[in-house]
Amino acid sequence: MVLKPDLNSVNFANIENSVNFVLILNQQNQLDLEYVRSQFPGLNNGWTYFDNAGGSQILTGVVERLNDFLYKRNVQTGGSYETSLKTSAAVLEGRSAMAQFINADRPEEIVFAPSSTVALNNLAEAISHQLKPGDEIIVTVSDHESNIGSWVRLEKRGVIVKFWELNKDSFELEIEELESLISERTRLVAVTHVSNIIGTINPIKEIARIVHSHGALICVDSVAFAPHRLIDVRDLDVDFLVFSTYKVYGPHFAVLYGKYELLLELENLYHYFHGKDEVPRKLEPGNPSYELAYSVAGIVEYFEEIGSGLTVESGKREKLEAAFEAVAIHEAGLSETLLSYLRFRNDCKIIGLESGTDYRRVPTISFFIKDKNPDQIARSVEKYNLAIRFGDFYARRLVDYLGYGDQNGVVRVSAVHYNTIGEVESLVEAFEKELN
Ligand SMILES: Cc1ncc(COP(=O)(O)O)c(C=O)c1O
């Protein structure tokens, strides 16, 4: 049985990044799904991908940029000849596009890395020189290991790492708990924007305010947020933030944002002759992949293109906002279609918010079904060419903390805006056939 979502009941309470109600009420913000899907050739191979939190399909515009770079500008930067100047300009173009994407002040605040894991490891190493034995770092039990392990490794230098635990009933990080952990020795709080299992947006702006009021820094993992909502580092007032472009319709690559003056203070990770003021170069040892750096501008072009059909505003930022508002509305429909079915089953435990129309929910939906192994559930729908997944998704501490470690983790269905309601209905029908 497939229940139709009631999008009029979208709960816009608790929205940190405010949504343009006029757009929503006028229903002007419908995604043109035909256009959207035409931009992802990888969707045409007969499979329906609900493993997007693992990695999304790539945009044609991004692949075209890769080709364009490799065929026309594939030389070393920093030379005085024409092609080299074009190569340097290409890398700057990608950096500027990412700065625009997350509303950073300047392109130098964008540090490229091969992955978010590497970016966070590098950040922890570069900041460790500012830490003294007895200084404290707070990490959460709900983060991906990338934003935990990098900080836990600093224990060998005498840093004390404290764990911010989760409310096991609501699956939420509670502010009171943070307030009980934070002290005058706290130097940094590392927290996920959205857990890649739970799918609930954490109140980062509020958390940043509390962290700053104690004189500490905040490092946010936005990997599971970035595909679904527009990041605004200035509005959030975060110090450091990471996301992976291969989950935001681009290539395997990542962005570390840092406030410029904080990046200046970090230790040099490159050759000894690179100055401390060489930001971001000193934090990109060996240089980033130029072609990937250039290609990620295609992500921003795509969302701008979607947004220009949805708003009369001419500013780039307004277009991106309009695009992501439409993404959020469409994704609420996807979430609610699946969640209404899961709620209707009386043998299913949803790990996270149970309503798809709560704005805080992204369509990364994990659950388990009584007496059914997650492994068995994921494999049972493969014959319908439906790709879902089971496991701990490297949020192993969370899965162990919730007590699911012994049962192969959880089942995760992770949709993004190019998925259709029809695809979710097909998944529900497959569950109905296979899991009763
Ligand atoms: C929430 C979250 N953080 C961090 C990572 C690590 O990203 P990367 O593969 O770019 O190192 C992932 C990857 O799945 C993730 O889901």
The ligand as an SDF file (V2000), in Angstrom:
LIG
                    3D

 16 16  0  0  0  0  0  0  0  0999 V2000
   28.5630   12.0770    6.9590 C   0  0  0  0  0  0  0  0  0  0  0  0
   29.8460   11.6890    6.3010 C   0  0  0  0  0  0  0  0  0  0  0  0
   30.9760   12.2810    6.6870 N   0  0  0  0  0  0  0  0  0  0  0  0
   32.1610   11.9940    6.1240 C   0  0  0  0  0  0  0  0  0  0  0  0
   32.2570   11.0410    5.1440 C   0  0  0  0  0  0  0  0  0  0  0  0
   33.5990   10.7410    4.5400 C   0  0  0  0  0  0  0  0  0  0  0  0
   33.6750   11.3480    3.2960 O   0  0  0  0  0  0  0  0  0  0  0  0
   34.8790   10.9820    2.2960 P   0  0  0  0  0  0  0  0  0  0  0  0
   34.5150    9.6920    1.6410 O   0  0  0  0  0  0  0  0  0  0  0  0
   34.9080   12.1360    1.3210 O   0  0  0  0  0  0  0  0  0  0  0  0
   36.1120   10.8790    3.1000 O   0  0  0  0  0  0  0  0  0  0  0  0
   31.1040   10.3850    4.7080 C   0  0  0  0  0  0  0  0  0  0  0  0
   31.1930    9.3340    3.6860 C   0  0  0  0  0  0  0  0  0  0  0  0
   30.3370    8.5030    3.5630 O   0  0  0  0  0  0  0  0  0  0  0  0
   29.8770   10.7220    5.3130 C   0  0  0  0  0  0  0  0  0  0  0  0
   28.7390   10.1220    4.9370 O   0  0  0  0  0  0  0  0  0  0  0  0
  1  2  1  0
  2  3  1  0
  2 15  2  0
  3  4  2  0
  4  5  1  0
  5  6  1  0
  5 12  2  0
  6  7  1  0
  7  8  1  0
  8  9  2  0
  8 10  1  0
  8 11  1  0
 12 13  1  0
 12 15  1  0
 13 14  2  0
 15 16  1  0
M  END
$$$$
